[in-house]
Amino acid sequence: MNKQKKYLLEEKEIPTQWYNIQADMPNPMLPPLHPGTKQPVGPEDLAPLFPMELIKQEVSQERWIDIPDEVRDVYKEWRSTPLIRATGLEKLLDTPAKIYYKYEGVSPAGSHKPNTAVAQAYYNMKEGVKKITTETGAGQWGSALAYACQKFGIDLEVFMVKISYNQKPYRKLLMNTWGAKVYASPTDLTDSGRQILAEDPNSPGSLGIAISEAVERAVKDGGAKYSLGSVLNHVLLHQSVIGLEAIKQMEMVGDLPDIVIAPLGGGSNFAGLAFPFLPYKIKGEKDIRCIAVEPASCPKLTKGEFRYDFGDSVGLTPLIPMYTLGHTFVPAPIHAGGLRYHGASALVSQLLKDKLVEAVAIQQLECFEAGVKFVNAEGILPAPEANHGIAAVIREAEKAKVEGKSKTILFNLCGHGHFDMSSYQDYFDGKLKDHHFTYEELHSALEKLDTPKI
């Protein structure tokens, strides 16, 4: 009986609707532009890549969008996810701050990514799609989509950034176990990949390159669709289950955060936790600081420019209004592969421009140091991406100690690091280095853009 009651409570906590931040933004995001005509894209431009229901969600201004029962039924395999107070970390830091984390590593793929993967696979299945192509950085997204496609009987091809393909072989094997085919990008299977390899035969790859390959593959295969794990509006929409659950759970303990923190690669991790809390700030009910944390080696939010740019390296996707380092930018091969993306989502970018969210860039050695502190204090090994959020939490907790102020900090522990032990080994062996971003790196790709600053 107790177990049944616990299950019903958890099922009740799972949202029945996704939250759409577009309904509450003071300034709407600018429209994506067609790469050829430079005119706003319409549904017909996106139809070769996405099922129509996802296209509707991409442009929707509705505040609440119903979660299909079939999607929610799959969510029940791991949702709701735990909200945990990090008392061990608080004690270690000797801080007056209260620290909570939403733990998304309990999903079958070990990260937050299945929240949108399941939804995207479902909508593709409903439209009769039998094959999907995608890209993945560190492998969390590819693993999640492989799991979701297996659930709904869809074949999957994954173009995995080559440096991560080599660093994280078990992520590839996990995708294979769920039936996906995985290629180290850039490959010689696409025109995009061959073009990159002709320019640099030793290219470590990038998310932008992998996106080019996956998009090209989908377009040339008449029966296939393409799926993206971050950046796009509908992806961020699906991830809102994280923040919606967190609000309910924090209400249960009679608390509300002063600071919300999450890592940012393209934006889905950060948006998933932070966006449902932003109405408190927008409506003037509580000034909650929402901080996106990016790697210092790929600082699009803190050093990039807000302008129209392609979401991929070759220029096949629509032009997106975003903070970017330039679509030809190839980041240093740090271990947080899920954060190595040249741009940020249009929604996050507009909110940053409007000063409704903040951004900070942190070096990887500080991030791994934070991760080691966390696992010793809380017993959960974080993914390298999650370590960025933890590092920012530690900074804010130490600031609260200096100021002598009690603050409530909430962060997204977006995934576990069980497949990332080689990166921890490199950290302990002293092989990891901080990457000091140069002026040349920043401008070499941006100077190639023919779009003005916004």
Number of C-alpha atoms within 10 A of each C-alpha: 6 7 8 9 10 11 14 11 12 17 18 11 18 19 21 15 18 21 24 24 23 20 13 15 18 12 11 15 17 15 17 21 20 19 17 11 8 11 13 14 16 14 14 10 13 16 13 19 20 23 23 17 14 19 19 12 17 18 14 16 16 13 13 15 16 10 16 13 10 11 18 19 12 16 21 14 12 16 22 26 23 17 22 15 16 17 14 17 21 20 11 13 16 12 22 20 22 20 23 24 21 23 24 27 25 18 21 16 25 21 24 28 28 30 29 28 26 25 25 27 28 22 19 25 17 12 12 12 19 17 21 28 28 27 30 29 28 31 27 26 28 32 29 27 36 31 25 26 26 18 14 16 14 22 18 28 23 29 28 33 31 25 20 26 24 14 19 20 14 15 24 24 15 20 25 17 14 19 17 25 17 21 19 21 34 29 22 16 12 17 15 25 21 16 15 20 18 11 9 12 11 11 17 21 26 31 31 26 30 30 31 26 31 28 27 21 23 22 15 11 14 11 13 22 24 24 24 22 27 23 24 19 24 25 28 31 26 27 28 29 28 31 23 22 23 27 17 16 20 16 11 9 8 8 12 20 22 17 20 28 29 32 32 33 29 27 27 31 31 29 32 26 29 29 28 22 26 25 17 13 15 15 10 10 10 15 17 22 19 27 24 28 30 30 25 20 22 30 29 29 28 19 17 20 21 24 23 25 30 27 31 26 24 21 19 18 21 23 24 26 26 33 29 31 31 30 24 21 23 22 22 17 17 23 25 23 26 25 27 30 28 31 32 29 25 26 24 28 24 23 19 21 17 13 10 19 21 18 19 19 21 20 19 26 18 15 23 26 16 22 26 18 21 22 14 13 17 16 11 18 23 25 29 28 32 30 33 33 30 29 25 25 25 21 12 18 26 18 16 18 17 11 10 12 13 14 20 18 23 29 27 28 29 30 26 23 22 15 18 21 15 14 21 21 12 13 18 12 9 10 10 17 12 15 17 11 15 9 9 9 17 20 15 14 17 21 11 11 18 10 12 10 12 12
